[in-house]
Amino acid sequence: MARPMVMTLFPDTQAFAQRSTDAQPALSVRNLTKRFGNEMVLNDVSFNVAEGESLVLLGPSGSGKSTTLRIIAGLEQPDSGEVILHEREIENLRARDRNVGVIFQNYALFPEMTVAENIAFGLKIRGVSSRKRLEVVDRLLEMIGLGEQRNKKPRHISGGQQQRVAIARALAYEPEVLLFDESFSALDPHTRVGLRREIRQLLRKLRVPALFITHDQEEAMELGDHIAILNKGRLEQIGTPQEIYNDPQTEFVATFLGAANVLKGEWQDGLICLDSGYYVVPPHEAFDIHITDGERVKIIFRPEDVLLSTIVGVAESPYHLGEGEVTEVKFTGATEAVTIRLLNTQLRPSRPQLVTSISEPKGKEFFIKALRTKWDARRIRLSPGDRVSISLKSHKLLRGEC
Amino acid sequence: MNAVAYQNSSVKKKRHFDVAKPAGISLVVLAMMPLVIMPLLSIFIFGFSKGPIHFWEALVNPAAIFSLKLSLITSTVATVCNVIFGLIAAWVMTKYEFRGDSALMIIISLPTAIPTAVAGFALLLLWGPFGLLGRFLEDTDWQIMFTTAAIILANIFVTFPLAFGTIKPAMENFDTNLEDAAETMGASRWQTFRYVVLPSLRSALITGALLTFARSIGEFGSTIMVSGNMMMKTQTAPLYIYARYNDGDVEAANAIAIVLAIISFAIFSLIMIFRKRLER
């Protein structure tokens, strides 16, 4: 052991609480880079996890999130970069010397050991006496509510129970960080939601830093104090769930976490010429920054931020995007989903007034997805073919190709 | 569609008496009678034909007892060696990719294809008095051929791939996540192997050991070449059966044959049990 183990009896939150007074992040990953052959799996990834905080690495498969976890756990070597766990550089340590707890995707419980033996394994390896091991196992079993299953083999308990055992097993030796590798994906939705809540409460209580790996945005929102979005080995954005959702910095972030409309085009003479050949009016803030003609821009907005009105040309919110034609209305219960074909907005040559015209698009037409509350749906009833004015309650203007 | 077709076929089977079924079963049983069942029955019938006392006397003959003991000991040693070897070989062949790994795989599996007499002969040519290596032993006190060591060596050679063959698939099926898990929990390689890998391989190890032992204890072809077939010295149970029979002492041969058959039945039943566990 590179570091003397403080073997307090679990769940003694003292040790965790003490660490949390430090201003230093509990886990710090710096400039992590990893290639498999020619493929760049991780490209200069850096992030911190504060004491007692949970960070979710969210990304599609192949984004490098699992590799990041395996590097932190010591199961994979980075090409370059540092992993710092409680001010200790660990990237060159063997996995067994790092004192991390990993909850694997399939839980990786030892099939030939009982539930109790699984939980005790980390302590047994550390040479803890059998009497103390028993005490810790008893407490953990009580905590996860599986006291009666203690002598069962993992295959004889349910998936949710296996998950709890995996967590108890990782907690038993008081790791300095918990790493969850897609740990909920194998569970049925009902069990998953319940377990997530339990784990969230448990982590709050123990104040042990945790890193979750997932591709499930709902899971990310619920579990993460912070979310880091990974795409093709790059960290696109890191922030609180609110920040990520409300203020996405890239198109990928906007579309991966939640649904989003993305209008792409280029700046032309004070209007945005969309790739379809249609024009839309830019948002106000576009005029505060200098955008040159021909520069690529994107307007990104969430379906629930779309405001529809039948009075053509009247802006109901800060940003009036233009006009459209309803093509589909779908009632889904709590909300109504409306699809609108965006129409062309042009400047009438004689007067600087905006008009909307229907003309053949040059490229693929843009269809806008809107979500309306029951209240709005009842107030302004829409059906396919209706002309509507489209305003946005909230939007994001991105420059360049990001 | 499928369901309908299936129903039709089952109806058809019920309506028409299918001659092929009873005829097929009878044919198989009839073939088994002279090939397997009757020969096995006859050793028991002949063995006990002159009463249990004769059987017992043939059995407690010192040379008979010695041959049984020798067979058990040499088979046990060969089994232990080949299980350990099989475990290591399976580990290497599963974990690592290297140049020539398929060639090594063929060499490990080769002994199954080689006739046992050829195997014994090959050992003689290597370790025998004029053998490639044996000639260097000639002037020393160390002798391998015509000793217990030779029998063990022949057994190892002949049963070489058996344990490996059962352990390797089990090792391939082993979830490497478990090793990762053990490692992150602080286990060393040895601890991981000892507490996590080995318990998962238990059924495969036992099956492999039983197969090796069953094959060893009945080994004749290679043993007769390398052992010298010396009574009370290097005569194993199968050699004893052959020698007694050649001397016209059918009862003595028969008594040991019965013991060997019973041991084989027992091992076979155990193998069936552990095979089932392996499949689980």
Interface residues (C-beta under 8 A of the other chain):
Chain A: A73 G74 L75 R94 A95 R96 D97 R98 N99 V100 G101 V102 F104 Q105 N106 A108 L109 F110 P111 E112 M113 F121 G122 K124 I125 R126 R169 A170 Y173
Chain B: D175 N177 L178 D180 A181 A182 E183 T184 M185 G186 A187 S188 Q191 Y195 V196 P199 S200 R202
